[in-house]
Amino acid sequence: MKGPDVSWYLTLSAFLFAIGALGVLLRRNPLIVLLSLEIMLNSANLALIGFARHLGDTSGQVFALAVMAVAASEVVVGLGLIVALNRNRIALDVDRLNTLRG
């Protein structure tokens, strides 16, 4: 097998996941929180693809594609909520957003 070993993929995946988790925990802007969640999902995809490459099986890659589809739908819903809140002149602070009123 050519290329880096699976440990390199997992190390990079863990590093990206830690960056995403810190972004979710430390930031208050909903856009930054969504971006951090995307980084965390992409790190999980990298781990899945690394294991699939190591095992020579394509099921991990197919599952990573499914996770990407779920992540895309999550971004659409999240950005829709952020735009709706911004249009209603509601402050975009995660600590203040404890209820959503219709």
N, C-alpha and C positions, 0 to 999 in steps of 0.2 A: 504494500500500500504506500503510495506516494503522498507527501504532504505531512502536515503536523499530526501529532498524536492526539488522541481524544482528550488527554489532560489539558492541552492548550485550549481547546474549545470550551471545556468546563471551567477553566480558570477565567477566561474572558467572559463567559456567561455569568459566573458568580460576581465578577467585578461590575458588569452592567446591571445585574439585579440589585446589587448594593447601592449603586448610584440612583437607580429608580426608586428604591425604598426610601433612601434619604430625601429624595425630591418629594415624595408623597408625604413623608412625615414632617418635613421642615417648611415647606412652602404653603402659602395661603391662597395663591391665585389658582382658580380652577383650571386655567389653560396649562399651567405648569404641572398641576397634578395629573391632568390627562396625558401630557407628554411623558411624565414619569411612569405612569401606568403602561404606556406603549413601550417604553424602554424595558420594563420588567417583562412584558409579554414577548418582546423580541429576544430577550435573553433566554427565556424558556424555549423559544423556537430554536435558538442556536444550540442549546443543550440537546434538544430532540434530534436535530439534524446531525450533530456530532456523534451521538450514540447510533443513529441509523447508519452513518458512514462507517463507524467502527464495526458494527455487526454485519454490514453488507445487506441490510434489509431496507426496503423503501417505505415501510409502513410509518416510520417516524417522520419521514418527509411529507407524507400524505396528511398525517395528523398536524404537522406544522402549518400546512396550507389551511386546514380547518381552523386552527387557532388564529391565523391571519384574517380569515373571514369574520370571525367573532370580534376580533379587535377592530376591524373596519366598521362594523355595525355599532360597536361601543363608542367609537369616535363620533359617528354621525349623531347618535342620540345625545352624547355629552356636549358637542358643539351646538346642537339645536337648543339645549337647555341654557347654555351660556349666552347665546344670541337672544333668546327670549328674556332672560334676566336683564341683559344689557339694554334692551329696548324699553323695558319697564322702569329703567333708572334705578335698579336695585344694585347695591354695592356688591361687587364681585369679590367677596372675602369668604373663604370656606368656613371660618369660625362663626360668621354671622348667619350663614345659610343653614339653619336648623330645621326649617319647615318650608314646604313649597305650597303656595296657595294658588288656586285657580282663578 
